[in-house]
Amino acid sequence: MTNKTNLSPWAWIPTLYFAEGIPYFLVNNISVVMFTKMGVPNGQMALFTSLLYLPWVIKPLWSPFIDIIKTKRWWIIAMQILMAAAMILLTLSIPHPDVATIKSGETPISLFYISLLLFIITAFASATHDIAADGFYMLALTQSKQSAFIGIRSVFYRLSNVFCNSAIVFVAGWFESHGEDIPTSWQYTMLITALLFSGLAVWHTFFIPKPTSDHSSIGNEKPSAKKIMYEFGRTFVSYFKKPGVWLAIIFMLLYRLPEAFLLKMVAPFLLGAPEQGGMGLSQETYGLVYGLIGVLFLLLGGVLGGLFASRVGLKKSIWWMAASMTLPCLSFVYLGIFMPTNIWAIAVAIAIEQFGYGFGFTAYMLYMMYFSEGELKTSHYAICTAFMAASMMIPGMFAGYLQELLGYTDFFWMVIACCAATLIITYFVDRRIDPEYGRK
């Protein structure tokens, strides 16, 4: 029998973080593409898919319970089984609007209520899984191994992004181009995804270690309601007593503002018909250009951002990263004005924007880790990621309606105007960062 206390990190870290990314990108990215292809109007699509971020926003409300009740390993496996079941049911719930309704771009979101419910269940389970997996990573590995595998976990998490935004979208497009209607194409694609994720859940049942440090935070005590509520309250009180907490929260809400608006409109713009102001890309081309090339440059930006920050520290890198987070958004202004038909011109514009986002996002992640330092860093980091999710959810809820009001080109100019918020809040945060933080 496998010794679960001495399993190599290579046996579970790559698959765990690949599995962590799949439901996140499925809920927050693939839902956008699927609803767009099904003809749901941009306003409704952006509003409802943005609300799917909600579990990541409110997960601090139950993150202390992950420490108090059961082990983190138990939570990881239980949530993966729940998500696998939800994905299988999602396959069966996809509605089949007729071709004319889809082409009109007026498919009512009400047809997708069961699908949305299953996306919500997956989102809640995924948010819980994130808390448990990140906490387990810190418990199951020594500090030296944590440092050694931080890049590996990041790579495999981002590979799940490539898988979702490239492979899933490409496969759905392939089925469509080989004679299947759009709903059936997505049904087959979701089934393949559900089976893959189920396989990962089975693997982790047998190949995730059982470290002795993975236990309830109250030890062998009976988890009484009083003790649970005390630990719950202590988590939040200690977080909001941290020096500079309100500045940190504003930073977490505003740093990604341009990207938060832009992200929701990328798929509708690239996939939309030219007569509706879109680029008219096929689903397969979208999967190649945005899902593969774009994500690979996002990954490259993240890797180089991490190397740069480790060399000079967070304080000296944050301005370079804030600039790269904002200026490449001009790529979509270019696409909106000139509407190039050359696939390589489109690919280069997307690659520049995604590289800048990947490089600039490094500062955001480092800052959250910096601010979470202390006794309850697992729960405090979960609270930070909740504000990160809110920073994407709130602007995204209005992005579709703003685009419908302004049109794509003026909407992209509005995104550029929002870059001012990123630069202003970076100025104030930069003054409070320890110059040595993040350096080797």
Secondary structure, DSSP 8 states (H G I E B T S, - for coil): ---TTS--GGGTHHHHHHHHHHHHHIIIIIHHHHHHHTT--HHHHHHHHHHTTHHHHHGGGTHHHHHHSS-HHHHHHHHHHHHHHHHHHHHHH-----HHHHHHT---GGGGHHHHHHHHHHHHHHHHHHHHHHHHHHHHS-HHHHHHHHHHHHHHHHHHHHIIIIIIHHHHHHHHHTT--HHHHHHHHHHHHHHHHHHHHHHHHHHS---TT-S-TTTTS---HHHHHHHHHHHHHHHHTSTTHHHHHHHHHHTTHHHHHHHHHHHHHHHS-GGGTS----HHHHIIIIIIIIHHHHHHHHHHHHHHHHHH-HHHHHHHHHHHHHGGGHHHHHHHHH----HHHHHHHHHHHHHHHHHHHHHHHHHHHHHH-STTHHHHHHHHHHHHHHHHHHHHHHHHHHHHHH-HHHHHHHHHHHHHHHHHHHHHHHTTS-TTTT--
